[in-house]
Amino acid sequence: MGIFDFFKKPIIIEDDFFGKLRFMKMKDPGKSYFEGKGLFEPTGKEIGYIIEGKESGPEQKQKEFYKWIQENYLELTTKFTPLVEDEFGNWKDNFKIIDFDREFILVGVTIPIQDNTPFEWDMSFDTIHDENHQVTVDFIGLEPHGVLIDG
């Protein structure tokens, strides 16, 4: 990236599914992505998303995957809740999640290119348990793989 690249107008597209997206072009094209925000239907709240891809826009498979995440949100949260409890348990003795949707607020999803298998992606949450940290659940394929609490 040269000194004058800073002044280039950002590439913004209007995707028929995701809406307005800003393309973030990286030196390594495999690391380029879009960023945007939109309604996450299960929570009724706006979230941010990062969509890996090329300047031409998100692929149909990525749109289908995002739909799948929304359709399976309850199952996903149920599946990874024990991982979140274990990670919080390192800081707070006997930590238990009573009502996930009241205690954790989804703020972002990373949508990977679907051709890379197994693909890696994540969901990020704010929590009432620690307002200075964000909880990120990492997935490999469709299975939760780990939890990072970062602030």
N, C-alpha and C positions, 0 to 999 in steps of 0.2 A: 504494500500500500504506500503510495507516494504522498508527499506533503499536500498536494492539491486534491487528493481523493476525499479529504475531509469535507470539501466544499461541494462534492457531487450531490445532486438531488437524489434522495432515497427512492428506491424502486418500490412502488406501492401498487398492488393489484386489488381488484374487486373480485373475489372468488364467489361463485354461485352458492356455495355451501357455507364456507367459513366467514364470508364477508371481507372486510377491508384487512389486508395483510401487508406487512412491510417485509421486504426481502433483505436478509442480511448475508451478503456475499462474502465468503471467506477465501483466503488464498488457496486452501485445500477445498476444492469444490464439494467433496464428500462431507464437509462440515457446514455447508451453507444451510440456511433455514429461514422460515418465515416466522414472524411473531404477530400475534393478533389477540383479540378477545371476543368473547361471545357468551351467549346464554348456555349454561349447563342445565339441561332440563330437569334431572332428578333433584337438584337443589333449588332450582329457580333463581340462581345467582349467576352473575357474570364472572367468568374466569379468564385467565390468560392462557394462551397456548403457544407452544413452539412446535412448528411442523417442519421436520427435516425435508430437504428437497432441493429441486432445481428452480431456476428463475421462471420456468414455464408454469409453475403453480403446483398445488397439492394434487396428488394422484387419487383416482377413484377409490383405490384400496384404503387410503388413509382416511377418506371420508367415511367409508364403511366401518373402519376400525373405531373412529370416534363415536359413531352411532352405537357400535357394540359396547363401548365403554359405558355410555349412558344407559343402555338397556340392561347392563350387568353390574351397575354401580353397587347395588346392595350386596350382591354376591361377592364382589371384589372387596368391599370394606369388611365383610364378615370374614373373608379368607385372610386378610392381612392384619386384622385387629390384634391377634396374639403376638405378632412381630412388633407392633407398636407398643403394646403393653410390656413386652420383654425389654425393649430399648429404654422406655421411660423408667422401668423397674431398676435400671442401673443408677438412676438418680433419686427416685422416690420409692421408698419401701412399700410393698403391697399395692402398687399402682394397678388400678382396674378402670377400664372404660365402661361407663354405665350406659351412656346414650351417645354413640359415635357422632351422629349428626348435630347434636347440641354442643359437643366438646371439640369437634374438628370441622373446619370450614375449608372446603376445596378451593384453592386459589389458582392452580395451574396444572396443566397436563402437557407432557411431551409426546408428540405423535411421530413415531419413527417411520422411515421408509420400510414398507412391508416386505420387500424382496430380500432384505438382509435377515437370514434366519439363523439362530433364533434372534429375533429383534429385541432390543432393550428400550425401555421407556419408563416413565415415572409419573407419579401424581404427587402434588405438593399441597400441604395443608397448613393453615394457621390453627392455633389451638388456644383454648382458654387456660390450659395448664401452664403455659409459658409464652407470654405475649412477645418475648424477645427472640423467640426461635421459631423456625419453620420445620415441619416434619415432611420429609420426602420419602415416599415408598417406591423402591426400585423394583422393576419387573424384568424377568427374562421370559420372553414369549408371553404367555397368559398367567404365569405364576409369580407371586410376590417373592422377591429374592432377598431384600434387605431394607433396612430403615436407617435414615440419616436424620439426626436432629441438629440443625445448624442455625446459627444466629450471628 
